[in-house]
Amino acid sequence: MSDRLRFEDPRPGSLLERSDRTARRSAAEARFRAYGLGAVLIGILALAMLLTSVLSSGLGAFRQAYLHVPIYLSEAALDKSGTRDVEDLKKVTTIGYGKVIAAALNNAVARAGIVVDGLTDKEIADLISREAPAQFRNMVLADPDLLGQTVEVPILANGRIDGYLKGRVTMETAALDSNVSPRQLQLADAMIQRGLMSLDFNRAFLIAPDASDQRPEAAGLGVAILGSAYMMLIVLVLALPIGVAASIYLEEFAPKNRLTDLIEVNIANLAAVPSIVFGILGLAIFINFAGLPQSAPMVGGLVLTLMTLPTIIIATRASLKAVPPSIREAALGVGASRMQAVFHHVLPLAAPGILTGAILGLAQALGETAPLLLIGMVAFVREFPDAPPEGLFDPASALPVQIYNWTQRADPAFVERASGAILVLLAFLLVMNAAAILLRRRFERRW
C-alpha cells in the first residue's frame, strides 16, 4: 500500500509535467509579448524619427544671421526739414533708410580690409534683408532723438546668407541662384571671421508677425501665437461651463427616456465627426448668417468650441460616473437635496477628471487646422490684433494655420520656419498635457 502512495516519477498527464498544450500556450503567450514589445519599439522608433526630422530642420529657425555694423542715422538723409517732426519723418520711405544702411555696411567692409574679387557695392548691400530698412524706420519714428547718432543694432541678413550660415546654401547652389552669388558667400565668411556677422538667438521668430514671400528671414509667429491664445480663451470661457453643465444635467438630473438616449448618441457621434465639418458649419452660421468677420479669433473660437464640446461632455460624464454611488446615497441619507449632493460632494470628487478632459479638449482644439481654413484664417496678416474684446474681431492667424501657410511657400527658408513653428506648437501641447497629468495626480481621490 505504501508503495502505491509513493510517487517516484510523475504520471503522464499530471500537473507535475509540462504537456504539449501547456507548451503551446506558453509559446503563444511569449509570441504575443514579443509582438507587443515589437509594436512599442516600432512606435518609439517612429516617434524618434519624427522628432529627429522636425528638430533637425526646425531648430535653425531659433537662430538668425545678423550683421553687426554701426549705423550713422544721418539727419541730412532722414530728416531734411530738420524739425524731427514725426509727420515729416514719415515722408522718408524705406528706400532712404536702405541707402543709409547700405552705405554703413560698405564702409564697415572697407574698414575691415575685406576684399573679394569682382564684388560690387550692390552685392554688398544685398546682404541686408529687405525688412531691415523698415525696422530702422519704425525705430526712428518711435524715437526721433536717434537722428544724428550712431547706433549699433543687429541688422537682419537676407535669407540666402542666413541659409549659408546654416548649411542650407552652398557655393555650388549659389552659382545657380539669381538671389545670391559665390562672391557674397565669400564676403560672409570674411565678415564672420572679423565679427561683423554671426548667428544669434532669433527672438523675433516668437514675437514678430508674418512676412512676405521675399522676406522669409523676417517671418515670425507673433500674430499666430496671439490669435491662438485668443481662440483658446474663447473656447475655455464657452466650452468648459457649457460642457460641464450639460454633463451634470444629463448624468445626474435628466430622466432616462428616448430623448436623452438620442441626445447621448448624438453627442458620441459629434465627437467622431471630422473637424472640417465644423468649419463648414461655422462658415454657414457665424459668417454667412451672423455676419461675423472672416479670419477673426471670435469666429475661430466659436467653431472650436462646437468641436470641443463633445469631448468635454464625454470626459465629464465619465468622471461623474466614476464617483461611487455610495457618495450620493450617503449625502441624500443625511438630508441633502439632490443638487447639494451633486455640487457639494460628487462634483468636487469628479473635478480632476473634468479638468483633465477640458485641458485635453483645449489641446485638441489648439492643433486643429481644417475648420480654421474654411473661415478664412489662412489670410496673410501682419498687424497684431488689439486687446480683448475688440481684438477678438480683428484679423489674426493661428499656429497650425501658420504652419500650413509656410509649407505652401516656395522659398526653402519657410520650410525651416514651418518646422520651428511645429516645435513651438508641440511645446504648447506638451505643457497642456503635462498640466492635465499634474492636475489629475494632485486632486485625484482613491477609494
ROLOTOR-696366 format. One record per residue (C-alpha): residue in one letter; residue number from 0; x, y, z. Coordinates in steps of 0.25 Angstrom, whole numbers. Layout:
<rs>
<r residu="A" num="NUM" u="X" v="Y" w="Z"/>
...
</rs>
This chain:
<rs>
<r residu="M" num="0" u="0" v="0" w="0"/>
<r residu="S" num="1" u="11" v="9" w="3"/>
<r residu="D" num="2" u="18" v="6" w="-10"/>
<r residu="R" num="3" u="5" v="11" w="-17"/>
<r residu="L" num="4" u="5" v="24" w="-10"/>
<r residu="R" num="5" u="19" v="27" w="-13"/>
<r residu="F" num="6" u="21" v="36" w="-26"/>
<r residu="E" num="7" u="35" v="33" w="-31"/>
<r residu="D" num="8" u="32" v="38" w="-45"/>
<r residu="P" num="9" u="21" v="48" w="-50"/>
<r residu="R" num="10" u="10" v="41" w="-57"/>
<r residu="P" num="11" u="7" v="45" w="-71"/>
<r residu="G" num="12" u="-4" v="56" w="-71"/>
<r residu="S" num="13" u="-1" v="61" w="-57"/>
<r residu="L" num="14" u="1" v="75" w="-53"/>
<r residu="L" num="15" u="16" v="72" w="-50"/>
<r residu="E" num="16" u="20" v="70" w="-64"/>
<r residu="R" num="17" u="18" v="80" w="-76"/>
<r residu="S" num="18" u="8" v="75" w="-86"/>
<r residu="D" num="19" u="8" v="79" w="-101"/>
<r residu="R" num="20" u="-4" v="88" w="-99"/>
<r residu="T" num="21" u="3" v="96" w="-88"/>
<r residu="A" num="22" u="15" v="97" w="-96"/>
<r residu="R" num="23" u="7" v="103" w="-108"/>
<r residu="R" num="24" u="0" v="113" w="-99"/>
<r residu="S" num="25" u="13" v="117" w="-93"/>
<r residu="A" num="26" u="19" v="119" w="-107"/>
<r residu="A" num="27" u="7" v="127" w="-111"/>
<r residu="E" num="28" u="8" v="136" w="-99"/>
<r residu="A" num="29" u="23" v="138" w="-102"/>
<r residu="R" num="30" u="20" v="141" w="-116"/>
<r residu="F" num="31" u="9" v="151" w="-112"/>
<r residu="R" num="32" u="18" v="158" w="-102"/>
<r residu="A" num="33" u="29" v="159" w="-114"/>
<r residu="Y" num="34" u="18" v="165" w="-123"/>
<r residu="G" num="35" u="14" v="175" w="-112"/>
<r residu="L" num="36" u="29" v="179" w="-110"/>
<r residu="G" num="37" u="31" v="180" w="-124"/>
<r residu="A" num="38" u="19" v="189" w="-126"/>
<r residu="V" num="39" u="24" v="198" w="-115"/>
<r residu="L" num="40" u="38" v="199" w="-121"/>
<r residu="I" num="41" u="33" v="202" w="-135"/>
<r residu="G" num="42" u="25" v="213" w="-129"/>
<r residu="I" num="43" u="36" v="219" w="-121"/>
<r residu="L" num="44" u="45" v="218" w="-133"/>
<r residu="A" num="45" u="35" v="225" w="-142"/>
<r residu="L" num="46" u="33" v="236" w="-131"/>
<r residu="A" num="47" u="49" v="237" w="-130"/>
<r residu="M" num="48" u="50" v="238" w="-145"/>
<r residu="L" num="49" u="39" v="249" w="-146"/>
<r residu="L" num="50" u="45" v="257" w="-135"/>
<r residu="T" num="51" u="59" v="256" w="-141"/>
<r residu="S" num="52" u="53" v="261" w="-154"/>
<r residu="V" num="53" u="46" v="273" w="-148"/>
<r residu="L" num="54" u="57" v="276" w="-139"/>
<r residu="S" num="55" u="68" v="276" w="-150"/>
<r residu="S" num="56" u="60" v="285" w="-159"/>
<r residu="G" num="57" u="53" v="294" w="-149"/>
<r residu="L" num="58" u="64" v="297" w="-138"/>
<r residu="G" num="59" u="70" v="307" w="-149"/>
<r residu="A" num="60" u="58" v="316" w="-148"/>
<r residu="F" num="61" u="62" v="320" w="-134"/>
<r residu="R" num="62" u="75" v="325" w="-139"/>
<r residu="Q" num="63" u="77" v="336" w="-149"/>
<r residu="A" num="64" u="88" v="343" w="-157"/>
<r residu="Y" num="65" u="91" v="357" w="-153"/>
<r residu="L" num="66" u="101" v="368" w="-157"/>
<r residu="H" num="67" u="108" v="376" w="-147"/>
<r residu="V" num="68" u="111" v="389" w="-153"/>
<r residu="P" num="69" u="110" v="403" w="-147"/>
<r residu="I" num="70" u="99" v="411" w="-154"/>
<r residu="Y" num="71" u="100" v="426" w="-154"/>
<r residu="L" num="72" u="86" v="432" w="-155"/>
<r residu="S" num="73" u="89" v="444" w="-164"/>
<r residu="E" num="74" u="79" v="455" w="-161"/>
<r residu="A" num="75" u="82" v="461" w="-175"/>
<r residu="A" num="76" u="77" v="448" w="-181"/>
<r residu="L" num="77" u="66" v="444" w="-172"/>
<r residu="D" num="78" u="61" v="458" w="-167"/>
<r residu="K" num="79" u="63" v="468" w="-178"/>
<r residu="S" num="80" u="54" v="478" w="-171"/>
<r residu="G" num="81" u="62" v="477" w="-158"/>
<r residu="T" num="82" u="50" v="478" w="-149"/>
<r residu="R" num="83" u="49" v="464" w="-145"/>
<r residu="D" num="84" u="34" v="465" w="-147"/>
<r residu="V" num="85" u="28" v="451" w="-148"/>
<r residu="E" num="86" u="19" v="454" w="-159"/>
<r residu="D" num="87" u="31" v="459" w="-167"/>
<r residu="L" num="88" u="39" v="447" w="-164"/>
<r residu="K" num="89" u="29" v="438" w="-169"/>
<r residu="K" num="90" u="31" v="444" w="-183"/>
<r residu="V" num="91" u="44" v="437" w="-183"/>
<r residu="T" num="92" u="42" v="423" w="-189"/>
<r residu="T" num="93" u="49" v="410" w="-186"/>
<r residu="I" num="94" u="58" v="413" w="-199"/>
<r residu="G" num="95" u="64" v="425" w="-192"/>
<r residu="Y" num="96" u="67" v="416" w="-179"/>
<r residu="G" num="97" u="72" v="405" w="-188"/>
<r residu="K" num="98" u="83" v="415" w="-195"/>
<r residu="V" num="99" u="88" v="419" w="-181"/>
<r residu="I" num="100" u="89" v="404" w="-176"/>
<r residu="A" num="101" u="96" v="400" w="-189"/>
<r residu="A" num="102" u="106" v="412" w="-188"/>
<r residu="A" num="103" u="109" v="408" w="-174"/>
<r residu="L" num="104" u="111" v="393" w="-178"/>
<r residu="N" num="105" u="120" v="397" w="-190"/>
<r residu="N" num="106" u="129" v="406" w="-180"/>
<r residu="A" num="107" u="130" v="395" w="-170"/>
<r residu="V" num="108" u="135" v="385" w="-180"/>
<r residu="A" num="109" u="145" v="395" w="-185"/>
<r residu="R" num="110" u="150" v="398" w="-171"/>
<r residu="A" num="111" u="151" v="383" w="-168"/>
<r residu="G" num="112" u="160" v="382" w="-181"/>
<r residu="I" num="113" u="151" v="371" w="-187"/>
<r residu="V" num="114" u="154" v="369" w="-202"/>
<r residu="V" num="115" u="147" v="360" w="-211"/>
<r residu="D" num="116" u="150" v="360" w="-226"/>
<r residu="G" num="117" u="138" v="365" w="-234"/>
<r residu="L" num="118" u="130" v="368" w="-222"/>
<r residu="T" num="119" u="121" v="381" w="-225"/>
<r residu="D" num="120" u="115" v="391" w="-215"/>
<r residu="K" num="121" u="101" v="386" w="-219"/>
<r residu="E" num="122" u="105" v="372" w="-216"/>
<r residu="I" num="123" u="110" v="376" w="-202"/>
<r residu="A" num="124" u="97" v="384" w="-200"/>
<r residu="D" num="125" u="89" v="371" w="-204"/>
<r residu="L" num="126" u="94" v="364" w="-192"/>
<r residu="I" num="127" u="84" v="373" w="-184"/>
<r residu="S" num="128" u="69" v="368" w="-182"/>
<r residu="R" num="129" u="58" v="376" w="-189"/>
<r residu="E" num="130" u="52" v="376" w="-175"/>
<r residu="A" num="131" u="64" v="383" w="-169"/>
<r residu="P" num="132" u="60" v="397" w="-174"/>
<r residu="A" num="133" u="46" v="396" w="-169"/>
<r residu="Q" num="134" u="51" v="392" w="-155"/>
<r residu="F" num="135" u="60" v="404" w="-155"/>
<r residu="R" num="136" u="49" v="414" w="-160"/>
<r residu="N" num="137" u="40" v="409" w="-149"/>
<r residu="M" num="138" u="51" v="411" w="-139"/>
<r residu="V" num="139" u="53" v="425" w="-143"/>
<r residu="L" num="140" u="39" v="428" w="-143"/>
<r residu="A" num="141" u="37" v="423" w="-129"/>
<r residu="D" num="142" u="49" v="431" w="-124"/>
<r residu="P" num="143" u="53" v="443" w="-133"/>
<r residu="D" num="144" u="64" v="447" w="-124"/>
<r residu="L" num="145" u="73" v="435" w="-130"/>
<r residu="L" num="146" u="75" v="444" w="-142"/>
<r residu="G" num="147" u="89" v="449" w="-143"/>
<r residu="Q" num="148" u="94" v="437" w="-134"/>
<r residu="T" num="149" u="102" v="425" w="-138"/>
<r residu="V" num="150" u="94" v="412" w="-133"/>
<r residu="E" num="151" u="99" v="398" w="-133"/>
<r residu="V" num="152" u="87" v="390" w="-135"/>
<r residu="P" num="153" u="88" v="376" w="-141"/>
<r residu="I" num="154" u="83" v="377" w="-155"/>
<r residu="L" num="155" u="75" v="365" w="-161"/>
<r residu="A" num="156" u="83" v="358" w="-172"/>
<r residu="N" num="157" u="75" v="353" w="-184"/>
<r residu="G" num="158" u="70" v="339" w="-185"/>
<r residu="R" num="159" u="81" v="333" w="-194"/>
<r residu="I" num="160" u="92" v="338" w="-185"/>
<r residu="D" num="161" u="85" v="332" w="-173"/>
<r residu="G" num="162" u="83" v="319" w="-181"/>
<r residu="Y" num="163" u="98" v="319" w="-184"/>
<r residu="L" num="164" u="102" v="320" w="-169"/>
<r residu="K" num="165" u="92" v="309" w="-166"/>
<r residu="G" num="166" u="97" v="300" w="-177"/>
<r residu="R" num="167" u="85" v="301" w="-186"/>
<r residu="V" num="168" u="92" v="309" w="-197"/>
<r residu="T" num="169" u="106" v="305" w="-203"/>
<r residu="M" num="170" u="115" v="310" w="-213"/>
<r residu="E" num="171" u="110" v="301" w="-223"/>
<r residu="T" num="172" u="95" v="305" w="-221"/>
<r residu="A" num="173" u="99" v="320" w="-221"/>
<r residu="A" num="174" u="105" v="319" w="-234"/>
<r residu="L" num="175" u="92" v="315" w="-240"/>
<r residu="D" num="176" u="84" v="324" w="-231"/>
<r residu="S" num="177" u="80" v="338" w="-236"/>
<r residu="N" num="178" u="78" v="343" w="-222"/>
<r residu="V" num="179" u="92" v="341" w="-217"/>
<r residu="S" num="180" u="106" v="339" w="-223"/>
<r residu="P" num="181" u="118" v="331" w="-218"/>
<r residu="R" num="182" u="125" v="345" w="-216"/>
<r residu="Q" num="183" u="115" v="349" w="-206"/>
<r residu="L" num="184" u="117" v="336" w="-199"/>
<r residu="Q" num="185" u="132" v="338" w="-198"/>
<r residu="L" num="186" u="129" v="352" w="-193"/>
<r residu="A" num="187" u="120" v="346" w="-182"/>
<r residu="D" num="188" u="132" v="336" w="-178"/>
<r residu="A" num="189" u="141" v="348" w="-177"/>
<r residu="M" num="190" u="131" v="356" w="-169"/>
<r residu="I" num="191" u="129" v="345" w="-159"/>
<r residu="Q" num="192" u="144" v="344" w="-157"/>
<r residu="R" num="193" u="144" v="359" w="-153"/>
<r residu="G" num="194" u="132" v="359" w="-144"/>
<r residu="L" num="195" u="123" v="366" w="-154"/>
<r residu="M" num="196" u="113" v="355" w="-155"/>
<r residu="S" num="197" u="108" v="344" w="-146"/>
<r residu="L" num="198" u="97" v="334" w="-143"/>
<r residu="D" num="199" u="89" v="339" w="-131"/>
<r residu="F" num="200" u="77" v="335" w="-124"/>
<r residu="N" num="201" u="65" v="339" w="-132"/>
<r residu="R" num="202" u="55" v="345" w="-122"/>
<r residu="A" num="203" u="47" v="351" w="-134"/>
<r residu="F" num="204" u="43" v="338" w="-138"/>
<r residu="L" num="205" u="34" v="337" w="-126"/>
<r residu="I" num="206" u="29" v="351" w="-126"/>
<r residu="A" num="207" u="29" v="357" w="-140"/>
<r residu="P" num="208" u="18" v="356" w="-150"/>
<r residu="D" num="209" u="18" v="348" w="-163"/>
<r residu="A" num="210" u="26" v="354" w="-175"/>
<r residu="S" num="211" u="24" v="353" w="-190"/>
<r residu="D" num="212" u="30" v="342" w="-199"/>
<r residu="Q" num="213" u="42" v="351" w="-201"/>
<r residu="R" num="214" u="46" v="352" w="-187"/>
<r residu="P" num="215" u="46" v="338" w="-180"/>
<r residu="E" num="216" u="57" v="343" w="-170"/>
<r residu="A" num="217" u="47" v="353" w="-164"/>
<r residu="A" num="218" u="35" v="343" w="-163"/>
<r residu="G" num="219" u="30" v="341" w="-149"/>
<r residu="L" num="220" u="19" v="335" w="-140"/>
<r residu="G" num="221" u="15" v="347" w="-132"/>
<r residu="V" num="222" u="1" v="349" w="-139"/>
<r residu="A" num="223" u="-1" v="334" w="-139"/>
<r residu="I" num="224" u="2" v="331" w="-125"/>
<r residu="L" num="225" u="-7" v="343" w="-120"/>
<r residu="G" num="226" u="-18" v="338" w="-129"/>
<r residu="S" num="227" u="-17" v="324" w="-124"/>
<r residu="A" num="228" u="-17" v="330" w="-110"/>
<r residu="Y" num="229" u="-30" v="338" w="-113"/>
<r residu="M" num="230" u="-37" v="326" w="-118"/>
<r residu="M" num="231" u="-33" v="317" w="-106"/>
<r residu="L" num="232" u="-38" v="328" w="-97"/>
<r residu="I" num="233" u="-52" v="327" w="-104"/>
<r residu="V" num="234" u="-52" v="312" w="-104"/>
<r residu="L" num="235" u="-49" v="312" w="-89"/>
<r residu="V" num="236" u="-60" v="322" w="-86"/>
<r residu="L" num="237" u="-71" v="316" w="-94"/>
<r residu="A" num="238" u="-68" v="301" w="-95"/>
<r residu="L" num="239" u="-64" v="298" w="-81"/>
<r residu="P" num="240" u="-76" v="303" w="-74"/>
<r residu="I" num="241" u="-86" v="299" w="-85"/>
<r residu="G" num="242" u="-80" v="285" w="-86"/>
<r residu="V" num="243" u="-79" v="283" w="-70"/>
<r residu="A" num="244" u="-94" v="288" w="-68"/>
<r residu="A" num="245" u="-99" v="279" w="-80"/>
<r residu="S" num="246" u="-92" v="267" w="-74"/>
<r residu="I" num="247" u="-97" v="269" w="-60"/>
<r residu="Y" num="248" u="-111" v="270" w="-65"/>
<r residu="L" num="249" u="-110" v="258" w="-74"/>
<r residu="E" num="250" u="-103" v="250" w="-63"/>
<r residu="E" num="251" u="-110" v="254" w="-50"/>
<r residu="F" num="252" u="-123" v="260" w="-53"/>
<r residu="A" num="253" u="-129" v="257" w="-67"/>
<r residu="P" num="254" u="-139" v="246" w="-68"/>
<r residu="K" num="255" u="-135" v="233" w="-75"/>
<r residu="N" num="256" u="-144" v="233" w="-87"/>
<r residu="R" num="257" u="-143" v="232" w="-102"/>
<r residu="L" num="258" u="-140" v="247" w="-103"/>
<r residu="T" num="259" u="-128" v="247" w="-94"/>
<r residu="D" num="260" u="-123" v="234" w="-101"/>
<r residu="L" num="261" u="-124" v="241" w="-114"/>
<r residu="I" num="262" u="-116" v="253" w="-109"/>
<r residu="E" num="263" u="-105" v="243" w="-103"/>
<r residu="V" num="264" u="-104" v="236" w="-116"/>
<r residu="N" num="265" u="-103" v="249" w="-124"/>
<r residu="I" num="266" u="-92" v="254" w="-114"/>
<r residu="A" num="267" u="-84" v="242" w="-117"/>
<r residu="N" num="268" u="-86" v="243" w="-132"/>
<r residu="L" num="269" u="-81" v="258" w="-131"/>
<r residu="A" num="270" u="-69" v="254" w="-124"/>
<r residu="A" num="271" u="-65" v="246" w="-137"/>
<r residu="V" num="272" u="-69" v="256" w="-147"/>
<r residu="P" num="273" u="-57" v="261" w="-156"/>
<r residu="S" num="274" u="-53" v="275" w="-152"/>
<r residu="I" num="275" u="-55" v="281" w="-165"/>
<r residu="V" num="276" u="-70" v="278" w="-164"/>
<r residu="F" num="277" u="-70" v="288" w="-152"/>
<r residu="G" num="278" u="-62" v="298" w="-161"/>
<r residu="I" num="279" u="-74" v="297" w="-171"/>
<r residu="L" num="280" u="-84" v="299" w="-160"/>
<r residu="G" num="281" u="-76" v="311" w="-155"/>
<r residu="L" num="282" u="-75" v="317" w="-169"/>
<r residu="A" num="283" u="-90" v="316" w="-171"/>
<r residu="I" num="284" u="-95" v="320" w="-157"/>
<r residu="F" num="285" u="-85" v="330" w="-152"/>
<r residu="I" num="286" u="-80" v="337" w="-165"/>
<r residu="N" num="287" u="-91" v="335" w="-175"/>
<r residu="F" num="288" u="-103" v="336" w="-166"/>
<r residu="A" num="289" u="-98" v="344" w="-154"/>
<r residu="G" num="290" u="-89" v="353" w="-162"/>
<r residu="L" num="291" u="-77" v="352" w="-153"/>
<r residu="P" num="292" u="-63" v="356" w="-160"/>
<r residu="Q" num="293" u="-55" v="345" w="-166"/>
<r residu="S" num="294" u="-41" v="342" w="-160"/>
<r residu="A" num="295" u="-45" v="347" w="-147"/>
<r residu="P" num="296" u="-42" v="339" w="-134"/>
<r residu="M" num="297" u="-56" v="341" w="-129"/>
<r residu="V" num="298" u="-61" v="332" w="-141"/>
<r residu="G" num="299" u="-50" v="322" w="-139"/>
<r residu="G" num="300" u="-52" v="321" w="-124"/>
<r residu="L" num="301" u="-67" v="318" w="-127"/>
<r residu="V" num="302" u="-64" v="308" w="-137"/>
<r residu="L" num="303" u="-54" v="301" w="-128"/>
<r residu="T" num="304" u="-64" v="302" w="-116"/>
<r residu="L" num="305" u="-74" v="294" w="-124"/>
<r residu="M" num="306" u="-63" v="284" w="-128"/>
<r residu="T" num="307" u="-58" v="283" w="-113"/>
<r residu="L" num="308" u="-72" v="282" w="-106"/>
<r residu="P" num="309" u="-74" v="267" w="-109"/>
<r residu="T" num="310" u="-60" v="263" w="-104"/>
<r residu="I" num="311" u="-62" v="271" w="-91"/>
<r residu="I" num="312" u="-76" v="265" w="-89"/>
<r residu="I" num="313" u="-72" v="251" w="-91"/>
<r residu="A" num="314" u="-60" v="253" w="-81"/>
<r residu="T" num="315" u="-68" v="260" w="-71"/>
<r residu="R" num="316" u="-79" v="249" w="-71"/>
<r residu="A" num="317" u="-68" v="238" w="-69"/>
<r residu="S" num="318" u="-63" v="246" w="-57"/>
<r residu="L" num="319" u="-77" v="247" w="-51"/>
<r residu="K" num="320" u="-79" v="232" w="-53"/>
<r residu="A" num="321" u="-66" v="229" w="-47"/>
<r residu="V" num="322" u="-71" v="235" w="-33"/>
<r residu="P" num="323" u="-76" v="223" w="-25"/>
<r residu="P" num="324" u="-92" v="223" w="-23"/>
<r residu="S" num="325" u="-90" v="222" w="-8"/>
<r residu="I" num="326" u="-85" v="236" w="-8"/>
<r residu="R" num="327" u="-98" v="241" w="-14"/>
<r residu="E" num="328" u="-106" v="231" w="-5"/>
<r residu="A" num="329" u="-99" v="236" w="8"/>
<r residu="A" num="330" u="-102" v="251" w="5"/>
<r residu="L" num="331" u="-116" v="248" w="2"/>
<r residu="G" num="332" u="-117" v="240" w="14"/>
<r residu="V" num="333" u="-113" v="251" w="23"/>
<r residu="G" num="334" u="-124" v="260" w="17"/>
<r residu="A" num="335" u="-116" v="267" w="6"/>
<r residu="S" num="336" u="-124" v="271" w="-6"/>
<r residu="R" num="337" u="-121" v="265" w="-20"/>
<r residu="M" num="338" u="-114" v="278" w="-24"/>
<r residu="Q" num="339" u="-106" v="279" w="-11"/>
<r residu="A" num="340" u="-101" v="264" w="-13"/>
<r residu="V" num="341" u="-96" v="267" w="-27"/>
<r residu="F" num="342" u="-90" v="281" w="-25"/>
<r residu="H" num="343" u="-84" v="278" w="-11"/>
<r residu="H" num="344" u="-79" v="264" w="-12"/>
<r residu="V" num="345" u="-80" v="258" w="-26"/>
<r residu="L" num="346" u="-74" v="270" w="-34"/>
<r residu="P" num="347" u="-62" v="272" w="-25"/>
<r residu="L" num="348" u="-58" v="258" w="-26"/>
<r residu="A" num="349" u="-60" v="258" w="-41"/>
<r residu="A" num="350" u="-52" v="271" w="-43"/>
<r residu="P" num="351" u="-39" v="264" w="-46"/>
<r residu="G" num="352" u="-45" v="257" w="-58"/>
<r residu="I" num="353" u="-53" v="269" w="-62"/>
<r residu="L" num="354" u="-40" v="278" w="-63"/>
<r residu="T" num="355" u="-33" v="267" w="-70"/>
<r residu="G" num="356" u="-43" v="265" w="-80"/>
<r residu="A" num="357" u="-44" v="280" w="-82"/>
<r residu="I" num="358" u="-29" v="282" w="-84"/>
<r residu="L" num="359" u="-28" v="271" w="-94"/>
<r residu="G" num="360" u="-40" v="277" w="-101"/>
<r residu="L" num="361" u="-33" v="290" w="-102"/>
<r residu="A" num="362" u="-20" v="283" w="-107"/>
<r residu="Q" num="363" u="-28" v="277" w="-118"/>
<r residu="A" num="364" u="-34" v="290" w="-122"/>
<r residu="L" num="365" u="-21" v="297" w="-122"/>
<r residu="G" num="366" u="-15" v="287" w="-132"/>
<r residu="E" num="367" u="-27" v="288" w="-142"/>
<r residu="T" num="368" u="-25" v="294" w="-156"/>
<r residu="A" num="369" u="-36" v="289" w="-165"/>
<r residu="P" num="370" u="-48" v="297" w="-159"/>
<r residu="L" num="371" u="-40" v="310" w="-158"/>
<r residu="L" num="372" u="-36" v="309" w="-173"/>
<r residu="L" num="373" u="-51" v="309" w="-176"/>
<r residu="I" num="374" u="-54" v="322" w="-168"/>
<r residu="G" num="375" u="-42" v="330" w="-175"/>
<r residu="M" num="376" u="-31" v="329" w="-164"/>
<r residu="V" num="377" u="-21" v="326" w="-175"/>
<r residu="A" num="378" u="-20" v="340" w="-179"/>
<r residu="F" num="379" u="-7" v="348" w="-179"/>
<r residu="V" num="380" u="-8" v="356" w="-166"/>
<r residu="R" num="381" u="3" v="366" w="-161"/>
<r residu="E" num="382" u="-4" v="375" w="-152"/>
<r residu="F" num="383" u="-5" v="370" w="-137"/>
<r residu="P" num="384" u="-20" v="369" w="-132"/>
<r residu="D" num="385" u="-24" v="379" w="-121"/>
<r residu="A" num="386" u="-26" v="375" w="-107"/>
<r residu="P" num="387" u="-40" v="368" w="-104"/>
<r residu="P" num="388" u="-51" v="370" w="-106"/>
<r residu="E" num="389" u="-48" v="378" w="-119"/>
<r residu="G" num="390" u="-37" v="369" w="-123"/>
<r residu="L" num="391" u="-46" v="357" w="-123"/>
<r residu="F" num="392" u="-52" v="362" w="-136"/>
<r residu="D" num="393" u="-39" v="367" w="-143"/>
<r residu="P" num="394" u="-32" v="359" w="-153"/>
<r residu="A" num="395" u="-22" v="348" w="-148"/>
<r residu="S" num="396" u="-16" v="335" w="-151"/>
<r residu="A" num="397" u="-13" v="322" w="-143"/>
<r residu="L" num="398" u="-1" v="313" w="-140"/>
<r residu="P" num="399" u="-6" v="301" w="-149"/>
<r residu="V" num="400" u="-11" v="310" w="-160"/>
<r residu="Q" num="401" u="2" v="318" w="-160"/>
<r residu="I" num="402" u="10" v="305" w="-161"/>
<r residu="Y" num="403" u="1" v="301" w="-173"/>
<r residu="N" num="404" u="3" v="315" w="-179"/>
<r residu="W" num="405" u="18" v="314" w="-179"/>
<r residu="T" num="406" u="19" v="300" w="-185"/>
<r residu="Q" num="407" u="12" v="305" w="-197"/>
<r residu="R" num="408" u="23" v="316" w="-200"/>
<r residu="A" num="409" u="34" v="313" w="-210"/>
<r residu="D" num="410" u="46" v="318" w="-202"/>
<r residu="P" num="411" u="53" v="307" w="-195"/>
<r residu="A" num="412" u="55" v="316" w="-183"/>
<r residu="F" num="413" u="40" v="315" w="-180"/>
<r residu="V" num="414" u="41" v="300" w="-178"/>
<r residu="E" num="415" u="51" v="303" w="-167"/>
<r residu="R" num="416" u="41" v="313" w="-161"/>
<r residu="A" num="417" u="30" v="303" w="-162"/>
<r residu="S" num="418" u="38" v="293" w="-155"/>
<r residu="G" num="419" u="41" v="303" w="-144"/>
<r residu="A" num="420" u="26" v="306" w="-143"/>
<r residu="I" num="421" u="23" v="291" w="-141"/>
<r residu="L" num="422" u="33" v="291" w="-129"/>
<r residu="V" num="423" u="26" v="303" w="-123"/>
<r residu="L" num="424" u="12" v="296" w="-125"/>
<r residu="L" num="425" u="18" v="283" w="-119"/>
<r residu="A" num="426" u="23" v="291" w="-107"/>
<r residu="F" num="427" u="10" v="297" w="-104"/>
<r residu="L" num="428" u="3" v="283" w="-106"/>
<r residu="L" num="429" u="13" v="277" w="-97"/>
<r residu="V" num="430" u="11" v="287" w="-86"/>
<r residu="M" num="431" u="-4" v="285" w="-87"/>
<r residu="N" num="432" u="-3" v="270" w="-86"/>
<r residu="A" num="433" u="7" v="271" w="-74"/>
<r residu="A" num="434" u="-3" v="281" w="-67"/>
<r residu="A" num="435" u="-14" v="271" w="-69"/>
<r residu="I" num="436" u="-6" v="259" w="-63"/>
<r residu="L" num="437" u="-1" v="268" w="-51"/>
<r residu="L" num="438" u="-15" v="273" w="-48"/>
<r residu="R" num="439" u="-21" v="258" w="-48"/>
<r residu="R" num="440" u="-10" v="254" w="-39"/>
<r residu="R" num="441" u="-11" v="266" w="-30"/>
<r residu="F" num="442" u="-26" v="265" w="-28"/>
<r residu="E" num="443" u="-29" v="250" w="-30"/>
<r residu="R" num="444" u="-36" v="243" w="-19"/>
<r residu="R" num="445" u="-35" v="228" w="-17"/>
<r residu="W" num="446" u="-45" v="219" w="-10"/>
</rs>
